[in-house]
Amino acid sequence: MDERSEDERFVRLEVKLAYLEKLTLELNEVVITQGQLIDGLNKRLSRLEGQVQSSTEGREFPHEKPPHY
């Protein structure tokens, strides 16, 4: 292998590495954003579950079939 083809090979590898590093950073940002969104959704779900539970406490629901049966 001559020196020119070796240099070209290294340049191609460096370019690929740069693209991979950029992609890794972008994907990391996506994962962080999704994690924050999931955390927020979990908090909202917990609040809603608490609201439903507190609004149904002490109530007795009849064991009747719904009218559409």
Backbone as XML, in Angstrom:
<?xml version="1.0"?>
<chain id="A" units="angstrom">
  <residue number="1" name="MET">
    <atom name="N" x="0.850" y="-1.172" z="0.000"/>
    <atom name="CA" x="0.000" y="0.000" z="0.000"/>
    <atom name="C" x="0.898" y="1.238" z="0.000"/>
  </residue>
  <residue number="2" name="ASP">
    <atom name="N" x="0.612" y="2.156" z="-0.908"/>
    <atom name="CA" x="1.449" y="3.352" z="-0.965"/>
    <atom name="C" x="0.970" y="4.398" z="0.043"/>
  </residue>
  <residue number="3" name="GLU">
    <atom name="N" x="1.788" y="5.399" z="0.226"/>
    <atom name="CA" x="1.532" y="6.404" z="1.263"/>
    <atom name="C" x="0.256" y="7.208" z="0.985"/>
  </residue>
  <residue number="4" name="ARG">
    <atom name="N" x="0.002" y="7.462" z="-0.299"/>
    <atom name="CA" x="-1.188" y="8.257" z="-0.655"/>
    <atom name="C" x="-2.473" y="7.509" z="-0.299"/>
  </residue>
  <residue number="5" name="SER">
    <atom name="N" x="-2.553" y="6.232" z="-0.608"/>
    <atom name="CA" x="-3.767" y="5.475" z="-0.311"/>
    <atom name="C" x="-3.942" y="5.297" z="1.203"/>
  </residue>
  <residue number="6" name="GLU">
    <atom name="N" x="-2.844" y="5.209" z="1.908"/>
    <atom name="CA" x="-2.915" y="5.125" z="3.368"/>
    <atom name="C" x="-3.453" y="6.421" z="3.955"/>
  </residue>
  <residue number="7" name="ASP">
    <atom name="N" x="-2.981" y="7.544" z="3.443"/>
    <atom name="CA" x="-3.471" y="8.843" z="3.902"/>
    <atom name="C" x="-4.959" y="8.986" z="3.618"/>
  </residue>
  <residue number="8" name="GLU">
    <atom name="N" x="-5.382" y="8.590" z="2.428"/>
    <atom name="CA" x="-6.798" y="8.661" z="2.069"/>
    <atom name="C" x="-7.633" y="7.774" z="2.991"/>
  </residue>
  <residue number="9" name="ARG">
    <atom name="N" x="-7.107" y="6.614" z="3.297"/>
    <atom name="CA" x="-7.807" y="5.698" z="4.189"/>
    <atom name="C" x="-7.985" y="6.323" z="5.570"/>
  </residue>
  <residue number="10" name="PHE">
    <atom name="N" x="-6.935" y="6.933" z="6.089"/>
    <atom name="CA" x="-7.026" y="7.578" z="7.397"/>
    <atom name="C" x="-8.002" y="8.749" z="7.381"/>
  </residue>
  <residue number="11" name="VAL">
    <atom name="N" x="-8.004" y="9.511" z="6.304"/>
    <atom name="CA" x="-8.937" y="10.635" z="6.192"/>
    <atom name="C" x="-10.365" y="10.105" z="6.193"/>
  </residue>
  <residue number="12" name="ARG">
    <atom name="N" x="-10.645" y="9.053" z="5.432"/>
    <atom name="CA" x="-11.986" y="8.465" z="5.405"/>
    <atom name="C" x="-12.386" y="7.980" z="6.797"/>
  </residue>
  <residue number="13" name="LEU">
    <atom name="N" x="-11.472" y="7.347" z="7.500"/>
    <atom name="CA" x="-11.765" y="6.879" z="8.853"/>
    <atom name="C" x="-12.036" y="8.041" z="9.804"/>
  </residue>
  <residue number="14" name="GLU">
    <atom name="N" x="-11.276" y="9.107" z="9.673"/>
    <atom name="CA" x="-11.492" y="10.275" z="10.519"/>
    <atom name="C" x="-12.846" y="10.923" z="10.235"/>
  </residue>
  <residue number="15" name="VAL">
    <atom name="N" x="-13.233" y="10.969" z="8.973"/>
    <atom name="CA" x="-14.530" y="11.538" z="8.607"/>
    <atom name="C" x="-15.650" y="10.672" z="9.189"/>
  </residue>
  <residue number="16" name="LYS">
    <atom name="N" x="-15.531" y="9.367" z="9.043"/>
    <atom name="CA" x="-16.536" y="8.461" z="9.602"/>
    <atom name="C" x="-16.621" y="8.612" z="11.118"/>
  </residue>
  <residue number="17" name="LEU">
    <atom name="N" x="-15.488" y="8.727" z="11.775"/>
    <atom name="CA" x="-15.464" y="8.901" z="13.223"/>
    <atom name="C" x="-16.155" y="10.197" z="13.623"/>
  </residue>
  <residue number="18" name="ALA">
    <atom name="N" x="-15.920" y="11.258" z="12.881"/>
    <atom name="CA" x="-16.557" y="12.540" z="13.189"/>
    <atom name="C" x="-18.074" y="12.424" z="13.060"/>
  </residue>
  <residue number="19" name="TYR">
    <atom name="N" x="-18.545" y="11.765" z="12.008"/>
    <atom name="CA" x="-19.985" y="11.569" z="11.846"/>
    <atom name="C" x="-20.550" y="10.728" z="12.991"/>
  </residue>
  <residue number="20" name="LEU">
    <atom name="N" x="-19.843" y="9.684" z="13.372"/>
    <atom name="CA" x="-20.313" y="8.832" z="14.461"/>
    <atom name="C" x="-20.350" y="9.579" z="15.794"/>
  </residue>
  <residue number="21" name="GLU">
    <atom name="N" x="-19.363" y="10.417" z="16.047"/>
    <atom name="CA" x="-19.359" y="11.214" z="17.270"/>
    <atom name="C" x="-20.539" y="12.180" z="17.292"/>
  </residue>
  <residue number="22" name="LYS">
    <atom name="N" x="-20.813" y="12.820" z="16.147"/>
    <atom name="CA" x="-21.940" y="13.752" z="16.051"/>
    <atom name="C" x="-23.250" y="13.007" z="16.260"/>
  </residue>
  <residue number="23" name="LEU">
    <atom name="N" x="-23.394" y="11.853" z="15.639"/>
    <atom name="CA" x="-24.607" y="11.054" z="15.787"/>
    <atom name="C" x="-24.804" y="10.615" z="17.234"/>
  </residue>
  <residue number="24" name="THR">
    <atom name="N" x="-23.726" y="10.220" z="17.885"/>
    <atom name="CA" x="-23.797" y="9.801" z="19.283"/>
    <atom name="C" x="-24.279" y="10.947" z="20.173"/>
  </residue>
  <residue number="25" name="LEU">
    <atom name="N" x="-23.770" y="12.130" z="19.956"/>
    <atom name="CA" x="-24.202" y="13.297" z="20.738"/>
    <atom name="C" x="-25.679" y="13.608" z="20.485"/>
  </residue>
  <residue number="26" name="GLU">
    <atom name="N" x="-26.106" y="13.527" z="19.227"/>
    <atom name="CA" x="-27.507" y="13.793" z="18.904"/>
    <atom name="C" x="-28.423" y="12.749" z="19.539"/>
  </residue>
  <residue number="27" name="LEU">
    <atom name="N" x="-28.049" y="11.490" z="19.451"/>
    <atom name="CA" x="-28.859" y="10.432" z="20.050"/>
    <atom name="C" x="-28.908" y="10.568" z="21.568"/>
  </residue>
  <residue number="28" name="ASN">
    <atom name="N" x="-27.809" y="10.978" z="22.170"/>
    <atom name="CA" x="-27.778" y="11.192" z="23.612"/>
    <atom name="C" x="-28.771" y="12.285" z="24.007"/>
  </residue>
  <residue number="29" name="GLU">
    <atom name="N" x="-28.846" y="13.349" z="23.235"/>
    <atom name="CA" x="-29.803" y="14.416" z="23.513"/>
    <atom name="C" x="-31.234" y="13.908" z="23.401"/>
  </residue>
  <residue number="30" name="VAL">
    <atom name="N" x="-31.495" y="13.052" z="22.422"/>
    <atom name="CA" x="-32.833" y="12.472" z="22.263"/>
    <atom name="C" x="-33.181" y="11.623" z="23.487"/>
  </residue>
  <residue number="31" name="VAL">
    <atom name="N" x="-32.238" y="10.819" z="23.935"/>
    <atom name="CA" x="-32.474" y="9.957" z="25.093"/>
    <atom name="C" x="-32.732" y="10.794" z="26.347"/>
  </residue>
  <residue number="32" name="ILE">
    <atom name="N" x="-31.972" y="11.846" z="26.526"/>
    <atom name="CA" x="-32.159" y="12.730" z="27.684"/>
    <atom name="C" x="-33.540" y="13.375" z="27.634"/>
  </residue>
  <residue number="33" name="THR">
    <atom name="N" x="-33.927" y="13.888" z="26.472"/>
    <atom name="CA" x="-35.234" y="14.523" z="26.313"/>
    <atom name="C" x="-36.355" y="13.530" z="26.569"/>
  </residue>
  <residue number="34" name="GLN">
    <atom name="N" x="-36.228" y="12.326" z="26.044"/>
    <atom name="CA" x="-37.252" y="11.305" z="26.266"/>
    <atom name="C" x="-37.324" y="10.911" z="27.739"/>
  </residue>
  <residue number="35" name="GLY">
    <atom name="N" x="-36.196" y="10.836" z="28.407"/>
    <atom name="CA" x="-36.174" y="10.519" z="29.830"/>
    <atom name="C" x="-36.906" y="11.580" z="30.640"/>
  </residue>
  <residue number="36" name="GLN">
    <atom name="N" x="-36.673" y="12.847" z="30.290"/>
    <atom name="CA" x="-37.357" y="13.937" z="30.988"/>
    <atom name="C" x="-38.867" y="13.878" z="30.731"/>
  </residue>
  <residue number="37" name="LEU">
    <atom name="N" x="-39.235" y="13.572" z="29.501"/>
    <atom name="CA" x="-40.655" y="13.458" z="29.168"/>
    <atom name="C" x="-41.306" y="12.310" z="29.937"/>
  </residue>
  <residue number="38" name="ILE">
    <atom name="N" x="-40.630" y="11.182" z="30.003"/>
    <atom name="CA" x="-41.154" y="10.022" z="30.737"/>
    <atom name="C" x="-41.303" y="10.359" z="32.216"/>
  </residue>
  <residue number="39" name="ASP">
    <atom name="N" x="-40.319" y="11.034" z="32.787"/>
    <atom name="CA" x="-40.415" y="11.441" z="34.198"/>
    <atom name="C" x="-41.626" y="12.336" z="34.432"/>
  </residue>
  <residue number="40" name="GLY">
    <atom name="N" x="-41.829" y="13.297" z="33.542"/>
    <atom name="CA" x="-42.975" y="14.188" z="33.669"/>
    <atom name="C" x="-44.290" y="13.439" z="33.546"/>
  </residue>
  <residue number="41" name="LEU">
    <atom name="N" x="-44.362" y="12.518" z="32.610"/>
    <atom name="CA" x="-45.582" y="11.731" z="32.428"/>
    <atom name="C" x="-45.851" y="10.836" z="33.632"/>
  </residue>
  <residue number="42" name="ASN">
    <atom name="N" x="-44.800" y="10.263" z="34.202"/>
    <atom name="CA" x="-44.970" y="9.440" z="35.407"/>
    <atom name="C" x="-45.523" y="10.264" z="36.569"/>
  </residue>
  <residue number="43" name="LYS">
    <atom name="N" x="-45.030" y="11.493" z="36.723"/>
    <atom name="CA" x="-45.524" y="12.366" z="37.793"/>
    <atom name="C" x="-46.994" y="12.706" z="37.567"/>
  </residue>
  <residue number="44" name="ARG">
    <atom name="N" x="-47.344" y="13.020" z="36.320"/>
    <atom name="CA" x="-48.751" y="13.327" z="36.019"/>
    <atom name="C" x="-49.639" y="12.116" z="36.278"/>
  </residue>
  <residue number="45" name="LEU">
    <atom name="N" x="-49.174" y="10.946" z="35.886"/>
    <atom name="CA" x="-49.953" y="9.733" z="36.102"/>
    <atom name="C" x="-50.168" y="9.484" z="37.590"/>
  </residue>
  <residue number="46" name="SER">
    <atom name="N" x="-49.127" y="9.667" z="38.383"/>
    <atom name="CA" x="-49.254" y="9.481" z="39.830"/>
    <atom name="C" x="-50.270" y="10.447" z="40.422"/>
  </residue>
  <residue number="47" name="ARG">
    <atom name="N" x="-50.222" y="11.721" z="39.984"/>
    <atom name="CA" x="-51.195" y="12.708" z="40.475"/>
    <atom name="C" x="-52.615" y="12.313" z="40.081"/>
  </residue>
  <residue number="48" name="LEU">
    <atom name="N" x="-52.788" y="11.892" z="38.839"/>
    <atom name="CA" x="-54.120" y="11.501" z="38.378"/>
    <atom name="C" x="-54.631" y="10.277" z="39.128"/>
  </residue>
  <residue number="49" name="GLU">
    <atom name="N" x="-53.756" y="9.314" z="39.370"/>
    <atom name="CA" x="-54.162" y="8.131" z="40.137"/>
    <atom name="C" x="-54.586" y="8.533" z="41.546"/>
  </residue>
  <residue number="50" name="GLY">
    <atom name="N" x="-53.853" y="9.454" z="42.135"/>
    <atom name="CA" x="-54.218" y="9.939" z="43.467"/>
    <atom name="C" x="-55.558" y="10.647" z="43.457"/>
  </residue>
  <residue number="51" name="GLN">
    <atom name="N" x="-55.807" y="11.455" z="42.438"/>
    <atom name="CA" x="-57.083" y="12.155" z="42.332"/>
    <atom name="C" x="-58.238" y="11.174" z="42.162"/>
  </residue>
  <residue number="52" name="VAL">
    <atom name="N" x="-58.052" y="10.180" z="41.327"/>
    <atom name="CA" x="-59.107" y="9.190" z="41.112"/>
    <atom name="C" x="-59.361" y="8.412" z="42.394"/>
  </residue>
  <residue number="53" name="GLN">
    <atom name="N" x="-58.283" y="8.020" z="43.053"/>
    <atom name="CA" x="-58.434" y="7.254" z="44.291"/>
    <atom name="C" x="-59.139" y="8.081" z="45.361"/>
  </residue>
  <residue number="54" name="SER">
    <atom name="N" x="-58.756" y="9.347" z="45.507"/>
    <atom name="CA" x="-59.383" y="10.179" z="46.536"/>
    <atom name="C" x="-60.836" y="10.502" z="46.193"/>
  </residue>
  <residue number="55" name="SER">
    <atom name="N" x="-61.152" y="10.575" z="44.919"/>
    <atom name="CA" x="-62.530" y="10.894" z="44.552"/>
    <atom name="C" x="-63.447" y="9.677" z="44.655"/>
  </residue>
  <residue number="56" name="THR">
    <atom name="N" x="-62.882" y="8.481" z="44.701"/>
    <atom name="CA" x="-63.707" y="7.271" z="44.804"/>
    <atom name="C" x="-63.694" y="6.663" z="46.191"/>
  </residue>
  <residue number="57" name="GLU">
    <atom name="N" x="-62.912" y="7.207" z="47.117"/>
    <atom name="CA" x="-62.862" y="6.662" z="48.471"/>
    <atom name="C" x="-64.205" y="6.861" z="49.166"/>
  </residue>
  <residue number="58" name="GLY">
    <atom name="N" x="-64.666" y="5.852" z="49.847"/>
    <atom name="CA" x="-65.901" y="5.937" z="50.589"/>
    <atom name="C" x="-67.141" y="5.730" z="49.751"/>
  </residue>
  <residue number="59" name="ARG">
    <atom name="N" x="-66.973" y="5.658" z="48.465"/>
    <atom name="CA" x="-68.127" y="5.416" z="47.599"/>
    <atom name="C" x="-68.312" y="3.927" z="47.412"/>
  </residue>
  <residue number="60" name="GLU">
    <atom name="N" x="-69.536" y="3.550" z="47.382"/>
    <atom name="CA" x="-69.840" y="2.162" z="47.070"/>
    <atom name="C" x="-70.455" y="2.134" z="45.691"/>
  </residue>
  <residue number="61" name="PHE">
    <atom name="N" x="-69.917" y="1.295" z="44.873"/>
    <atom name="CA" x="-70.447" y="1.167" z="43.529"/>
    <atom name="C" x="-71.363" y="-0.046" z="43.479"/>
  </residue>
  <residue number="62" name="PRO">
    <atom name="N" x="-72.528" y="0.116" z="42.903"/>
    <atom name="CA" x="-73.445" y="-1.020" z="42.822"/>
    <atom name="C" x="-72.868" y="-2.114" z="41.935"/>
  </residue>
  <residue number="63" name="HIS">
    <atom name="N" x="-73.185" y="-3.326" z="42.268"/>
    <atom name="CA" x="-72.706" y="-4.455" z="41.474"/>
    <atom name="C" x="-73.745" y="-4.817" z="40.428"/>
  </residue>
  <residue number="64" name="GLU">
    <atom name="N" x="-74.219" y="-3.820" z="39.759"/>
    <atom name="CA" x="-75.201" y="-4.021" z="38.716"/>
    <atom name="C" x="-74.519" y="-3.983" z="37.363"/>
  </residue>
  <residue number="65" name="LYS">
    <atom name="N" x="-75.148" y="-4.628" z="36.413"/>
    <atom name="CA" x="-74.635" y="-4.565" z="35.050"/>
    <atom name="C" x="-74.952" y="-3.186" z="34.493"/>
  </residue>
  <residue number="66" name="PRO">
    <atom name="N" x="-74.075" y="-2.657" z="33.694"/>
    <atom name="CA" x="-74.343" y="-1.371" z="33.061"/>
    <atom name="C" x="-75.583" y="-1.463" z="32.179"/>
  </residue>
  <residue number="67" name="PRO">
    <atom name="N" x="-76.256" y="-0.342" z="31.901"/>
    <atom name="CA" x="-77.495" y="-0.373" z="31.149"/>
    <atom name="C" x="-77.371" y="-0.927" z="29.735"/>
  </residue>
  <residue number="68" name="HIS">
    <atom name="N" x="-76.202" y="-0.926" z="29.180"/>
    <atom name="CA" x="-76.067" y="-1.401" z="27.793"/>
    <atom name="C" x="-76.018" y="-2.923" z="27.689"/>
  </residue>
  <residue number="69" name="TYR">
    <atom name="N" x="-76.121" y="-3.652" z="28.801"/>
    <atom name="CA" x="-76.129" y="-5.116" z="28.736"/>
    <atom name="C" x="-77.509" y="-5.650" z="28.625"/>
  </residue>
</chain>
